Amino acid sequence: MDYLAFQPDEHPISAQLFGSDPVILAEAARVCQDLGFDMVDLNLGCPVKKVVRCNGGSSLLRDLPLVERILRGVRAAISVP
């Protein structure tokens, strides 16, 4: 939650999420929206080991059906872009 702290004058503001579980990412996006973020960025490009190791970031591009499930789940969970 420390990473999600921001000041009231920091708008518009986006939260970047990474991972590979559609349910967890949808819930995380909902939390970000509830905290006041203006948008949510799903990380699909990061090559850093700690991100790729959990099947997040650029490793997701090897499983496009999973990317679709993630995007559909997140879009259904939130109303912000």
C-alpha positions as CSV (number, residue, x, y, z in Angstrom):
1,M,0.0,0.0,0.0
2,D,3.0,2.3,0.5
3,Y,3.5,2.3,-3.2
4,L,0.0,3.6,-3.8
5,A,0.4,6.7,-1.7
6,F,0.0,10.0,-3.5
7,Q,-0.8,13.7,-2.8
8,P,-4.2,15.3,-3.6
9,D,-2.5,17.6,-6.2
10,E,-0.9,14.7,-8.1
11,H,-3.7,14.3,-10.7
12,P,-4.1,12.8,-13.1
13,I,-2.3,9.8,-11.7
14,S,-2.0,6.2,-12.8
15,A,-1.2,3.0,-10.9
16,Q,0.9,0.4,-12.7
17,L,0.1,-3.2,-12.0
18,F,2.0,-6.4,-12.9
19,G,1.2,-10.1,-12.5
20,S,-0.6,-12.9,-14.3
21,D,-3.7,-13.8,-12.2
22,P,-6.8,-12.2,-13.8
23,V,-8.7,-12.3,-10.5
24,I,-6.0,-10.7,-8.4
25,L,-5.3,-8.1,-11.1
26,A,-9.0,-7.2,-11.3
27,E,-9.1,-6.8,-7.5
28,A,-5.9,-4.7,-7.4
29,A,-7.3,-2.5,-10.1
30,R,-10.5,-2.0,-8.1
31,V,-8.5,-1.1,-5.1
32,C,-6.5,1.5,-7.1
33,Q,-9.7,3.0,-8.4
34,D,-11.2,3.1,-4.9
35,L,-8.1,4.9,-3.7
36,G,-8.7,7.6,-6.3
37,F,-6.4,6.7,-9.2
38,D,-7.5,8.2,-12.5
39,M,-6.2,5.2,-14.6
40,V,-4.7,1.8,-14.3
41,D,-1.7,0.7,-16.4
42,L,-1.2,-3.0,-16.9
43,N,2.5,-3.8,-17.4
44,L,2.9,-5.9,-20.5
45,G,6.4,-4.9,-21.4
46,C,8.8,-5.0,-18.5
47,P,11.7,-7.5,-19.0
48,V,13.0,-7.2,-15.3
49,K,13.6,-10.7,-13.8
50,K,11.5,-10.2,-10.7
51,V,8.5,-9.2,-12.9
52,V,9.0,-11.9,-15.6
53,R,9.6,-14.6,-13.0
54,C,6.0,-14.3,-11.9
55,N,4.8,-14.4,-15.5
56,G,4.2,-10.7,-15.5
57,G,5.4,-7.9,-17.8
58,S,6.8,-9.0,-21.1
59,S,6.4,-12.7,-20.4
60,L,2.6,-12.3,-20.6
61,L,3.0,-11.7,-24.4
62,R,3.7,-15.4,-24.8
63,D,0.2,-16.2,-23.6
64,L,-2.3,-13.9,-25.5
65,P,-5.4,-15.8,-24.3
66,L,-4.3,-15.1,-20.7
67,V,-3.7,-11.4,-21.6
68,E,-7.3,-11.3,-22.9
69,R,-8.7,-12.8,-19.7
70,I,-6.7,-10.3,-17.7
71,L,-7.9,-7.3,-19.8
72,R,-11.5,-8.4,-19.7
73,G,-11.4,-9.0,-16.0
74,V,-9.8,-5.7,-15.2
75,R,-12.2,-3.8,-17.6
76,A,-15.2,-5.4,-15.9
77,A,-13.9,-4.5,-12.4
78,I,-13.3,-0.7,-13.0
79,S,-14.7,2.3,-14.8
80,V,-11.5,4.3,-15.1
81,P,-9.2,3.9,-18.2
